[in-house]
Amino acid sequence: MHIVELLDELKIPLVNKFYKKHNVRGRANKQDKVWVTYYNNEIVAACRLQDKTDFLFLSTVFVALEHRGKGVAKQLLSTLLKSQDKKINTFAYKNVVDLYCAIGFNQVLTYTLALQVLFDTYKHRNIVALEYP
């Protein structure tokens, strides 16, 4: 059974070990809210929420290859979204935009200055800016 939880700050090195094991670019820090999915007491999925003052930024969403296609990302993100009351933005790779839209994200039509600056940093990647709700 997959279990989703907000990771305790003291356990952040565990998620970074997970990211490193799977060659994921991002790294979590103590300012991030890190959400993970466990399977048999092992982290099999993770993501980070960064507070950007006027919105939360969802990043580094990753599911281990052997757990993909089982609804793990949907469960992780849905659980995280239920616990937040602030606007959330993310940059999703184009091949997974449908997953985000299925759980309530919409494409960003108007960029705030802060979001535009952030997007410009990553726009060389094949991404789409999304927002929730």
C-alpha positions as CSV (number, residue, x, y, z in Angstrom):
1,M,0.0,0.0,0.0
2,H,1.3,3.5,-0.9
3,I,1.3,6.0,2.0
4,V,1.6,9.8,1.4
5,E,2.9,12.1,4.0
6,L,4.5,15.5,4.6
7,L,8.1,14.7,5.4
8,D,9.6,15.8,8.8
9,E,12.3,18.4,8.3
10,L,14.9,16.0,9.9
11,K,14.2,13.4,7.2
12,I,15.0,15.8,4.2
13,P,18.4,14.0,3.6
14,L,16.4,10.9,2.9
15,V,14.5,12.5,0.0
16,N,17.7,13.9,-1.4
17,K,19.2,10.4,-1.3
18,F,16.1,9.2,-3.2
19,Y,16.5,12.0,-5.8
20,K,20.2,11.3,-6.2
21,K,19.6,7.6,-6.6
22,H,17.3,8.3,-9.5
23,N,19.4,11.1,-11.0
24,V,16.8,13.8,-10.3
25,R,18.2,17.3,-10.7
26,G,16.5,19.1,-7.8
27,R,17.4,18.9,-4.1
28,A,15.2,19.7,-1.1
29,N,16.2,22.1,1.6
30,K,14.9,22.8,5.1
31,Q,12.7,25.7,3.8
32,D,10.8,23.3,1.5
33,K,7.7,21.4,2.4
34,V,8.6,17.9,1.1
35,W,5.9,15.4,0.4
36,V,6.7,11.7,-0.1
37,T,5.0,8.5,-1.0
38,Y,6.2,5.4,0.9
39,Y,5.8,1.8,-0.3
40,N,7.0,-0.9,2.2
41,N,8.7,1.9,4.2
42,E,10.7,3.1,1.2
43,I,10.3,6.4,-0.5
44,V,9.0,5.8,-4.1
45,A,7.8,9.3,-5.0
46,A,8.5,12.8,-3.8
47,C,7.9,16.5,-4.5
48,R,8.7,19.9,-3.0
49,L,6.7,23.0,-2.2
50,Q,8.6,26.2,-2.1
51,D,7.0,29.3,-0.6
52,K,7.5,32.2,-3.1
53,T,5.6,34.8,-1.0
54,D,2.5,35.2,-3.2
55,F,2.3,31.6,-4.3
56,L,3.6,28.1,-3.6
57,F,5.9,26.6,-6.2
58,L,5.6,22.8,-6.7
59,S,8.8,21.3,-8.1
60,T,10.9,18.1,-8.3
61,V,7.9,15.8,-8.7
62,F,9.3,12.4,-9.3
63,V,8.0,8.8,-9.1
64,A,10.4,5.8,-9.2
65,L,10.2,4.0,-12.5
66,E,8.8,0.8,-11.1
67,H,5.9,2.6,-9.4
68,R,4.8,4.6,-12.5
69,G,1.4,3.9,-14.0
70,K,-0.1,3.0,-10.7
71,G,-1.6,6.3,-9.7
72,V,1.2,7.2,-7.3
73,A,1.8,10.7,-8.7
74,K,-2.0,11.4,-8.7
75,Q,-2.3,10.2,-5.1
76,L,0.8,12.2,-4.0
77,L,-0.3,15.5,-5.6
78,S,-4.0,15.1,-4.7
79,T,-3.0,14.7,-1.0
80,L,-0.7,17.7,-1.1
81,L,-3.3,19.9,-2.8
82,K,-6.0,19.1,-0.2
83,S,-3.7,20.4,2.5
84,Q,-3.0,23.8,0.9
85,D,-5.0,26.9,0.9
86,K,-2.6,29.1,-1.1
87,K,-2.3,29.3,-4.9
88,I,0.2,26.7,-6.3
89,N,2.2,27.1,-9.5
90,T,4.3,24.5,-11.2
91,F,6.2,23.9,-14.5
92,A,5.2,20.6,-15.9
93,Y,6.9,18.8,-18.8
94,K,4.5,18.7,-21.7
95,N,4.2,14.9,-21.7
96,V,2.6,15.0,-18.2
97,V,0.3,18.1,-18.5
98,D,-2.8,15.9,-18.8
99,L,-2.0,14.4,-15.3
100,Y,-1.9,17.8,-13.7
101,C,-5.1,19.0,-15.5
102,A,-6.9,15.9,-14.4
103,I,-6.4,16.9,-10.7
104,G,-7.4,20.5,-11.2
105,F,-4.4,22.4,-12.6
106,N,-4.9,24.9,-15.4
107,Q,-2.5,26.5,-17.8
108,V,-1.3,29.9,-16.7
109,L,-2.7,32.6,-18.9
110,T,-1.3,35.7,-17.1
111,Y,2.1,35.6,-15.5
112,T,3.0,37.6,-12.4
113,L,6.4,39.2,-12.5
114,A,7.7,36.6,-9.9
115,L,6.4,33.7,-12.0
116,Q,7.7,35.1,-15.2
117,V,11.2,35.5,-13.8
118,L,11.1,31.9,-12.5
119,F,9.7,30.6,-15.9
120,D,12.4,32.4,-17.8
121,T,15.0,30.3,-15.8
122,Y,13.5,27.0,-17.0
123,K,11.9,27.9,-20.4
124,H,14.6,26.1,-22.3
125,R,13.0,22.9,-21.1
126,N,9.9,21.4,-22.7
127,I,7.5,22.8,-20.0
128,V,4.2,24.5,-19.5
129,A,3.3,26.8,-16.6
130,L,0.3,25.6,-14.6
131,E,-1.6,26.9,-11.6
132,Y,-4.0,25.4,-9.0
133,P,-6.7,26.3,-8.4
